[in-house]
Amino acid sequence: MTGGHLRRKLLGRPDERDGITARGDVEQPVYYWDPIIAPSGLVFYEGEMFPAWRGDAFIGGLASRALVRLPIRDGRVVGGARYLQGENRIRDVDVSQGDGALMILTDADNGALVRLTPKP
């Protein structure tokens, strides 16, 4: 992605406060949140446990206190869903190599490593 890392320098907070959110010479993000979720971890799901979610992105949300799923089809984000909303800040997300369970790490004094599986 040529120039992708220059976005903050070329189009930053003062511009955004003035209502300018895009410029023709700056590559636009594929997806963004407003308000921001404060993304913290990202994994593309390729496990066996949730076959309908293969290829989808899972992102931990610190500010949103949610696990965010972005369905991706033909290289494009086609929707979004939030799970466990408001329960804990999600510090990281991964997929168990053994069986494809989603694993999340919560960010709290009593934080935990949580294994997510389908309801029986």
C-alpha positions in Angstrom: 0.0 0.0 0.0 2.0 3.0 -1.2 1.7 6.0 1.0 -0.7 4.3 3.5 1.5 5.2 6.5 1.5 8.8 5.5 -2.2 9.4 6.2 -1.8 10.7 9.7 0.9 13.2 8.7 -1.0 14.4 5.6 -4.5 14.3 7.0 -4.5 14.6 10.8 -6.6 15.9 13.7 -6.7 19.6 12.7 -8.0 18.6 9.3 -10.6 16.2 10.8 -11.8 18.9 13.2 -12.4 21.2 10.2 -14.6 18.5 8.6 -11.9 17.3 6.1 -11.8 13.5 6.1 -10.5 12.7 2.6 -8.1 14.1 0.1 -7.5 12.9 -3.5 -3.8 12.3 -2.9 -4.3 10.2 0.2 -5.3 6.5 0.1 -8.6 6.0 2.0 -9.0 3.2 4.6 -10.8 0.0 3.5 -13.0 0.3 6.7 -13.2 2.6 9.6 -15.4 3.1 12.8 -16.9 6.3 14.0 -16.8 6.4 16.9 -13.5 4.5 17.0 -13.5 1.0 18.6 -9.8 1.3 19.6 -8.8 -1.9 17.8 -6.4 -4.1 19.7 -5.9 -7.4 18.0 -6.8 -8.9 14.6 -7.1 -12.4 13.2 -8.5 -13.7 10.0 -10.6 -16.8 10.9 -9.6 -20.0 9.2 -10.7 -22.5 11.8 -13.1 -25.5 11.6 -15.5 -24.6 14.5 -17.3 -21.7 12.8 -17.2 -22.7 9.1 -19.5 -19.8 8.0 -16.9 -17.3 9.4 -13.9 -18.6 7.4 -12.0 -15.6 5.9 -13.8 -13.1 8.2 -11.7 -10.7 10.3 -12.1 -10.6 14.1 -10.9 -7.5 16.0 -10.7 -6.9 19.7 -12.2 -3.6 20.8 -10.9 -1.7 23.8 -13.1 1.4 23.7 -16.1 -0.6 22.3 -15.7 -3.4 24.8 -16.6 -5.8 22.1 -15.3 -8.6 19.8 -15.9 -7.2 16.3 -16.4 -9.5 13.2 -16.0 -8.1 9.7 -17.4 -10.5 7.1 -15.1 -10.3 4.0 -16.2 -11.4 0.6 -14.2 -11.0 -2.6 -11.7 -8.8 -0.7 -14.3 -6.4 0.6 -15.9 -5.8 4.0 -19.6 -6.6 3.6 -21.0 -6.0 7.1 -20.2 -6.1 10.7 -21.2 -7.6 14.0 -20.3 -7.1 17.6 -20.2 -9.8 20.3 -19.9 -9.6 24.0 -20.6 -5.9 23.8 -20.0 -3.9 27.0 -18.7 -6.8 29.0 -14.9 -6.3 28.9 -12.2 -4.5 27.0 -10.8 -7.1 24.4 -7.0 -6.9 24.4 -6.3 -9.6 21.9 -8.0 -12.2 19.7 -6.7 -15.4 18.2 -7.9 -18.8 16.8 -7.1 -22.1 18.6 -4.9 -24.1 16.3 -6.4 -27.3 17.7 -10.1 -27.0 17.0 -10.7 -23.5 15.7 -12.3 -22.0 18.9 -12.0 -18.2 19.1 -9.7 -17.1 22.0 -9.9 -13.6 23.5 -7.8 -11.9 26.1 -9.7 -9.4 28.3 -8.1 -6.3 29.7 -9.1 -5.8 33.4 -7.8 -6.3 36.9 -9.3 -9.7 36.8 -8.6 -10.2 33.1 -8.9 -13.7 31.5 -8.1 -15.8 28.5 -11.6 -16.8 27.3 -12.4 -19.6 24.9 -15.4 -19.0 22.7 -17.3 -21.9 21.2 -20.8 -22.4 19.6 -23.7 -22.9 21.9 -24.4 -26.7 22.4 
